Structures are given as structure tokens and as C-alpha cells.
């Protein structure tokens, strides 16, 4: 593995960790405010209670 590929892999890992942390904080905030989250699943727009997402 060359240096450029290793650098890209490190960047990818950091971005994925950041996205996961952002998602967890969003869901926690929505749960605290007793709100829902709008998602697209199988081409359909759904509104799901944030507390239901935490159970998944």
C-alpha cells in the first residue's frame, strides 16, 4: 500500500466516524425533544419517532 492510499484510507475512516457521531447526536437530540425523523426507505418518505430508531 502506498502512502497516498493509506492517507485516503485514514481520511475515509475519520469521515465515517464523524458521520456516525453526527447521526447519534441527531437521534439523541430528537429523542430528548420527543420529535420524529423523516427518512426515505424503499423510495417512500416515512416519518419515524426517533425513539424507534434507537431500538434498531
Number of C-alpha atoms within 10 A of each C-alpha: 5 6 8 9 10 11 10 11 12 11 12 12 11 12 12 11 12 12 12 12 11 12 12 13 12 13 20 16 13 16 18 10 10 11 14 17 16 11 12 9 8 7 7 8 10 13 12 13 16 21 17 12 13 11 6 5
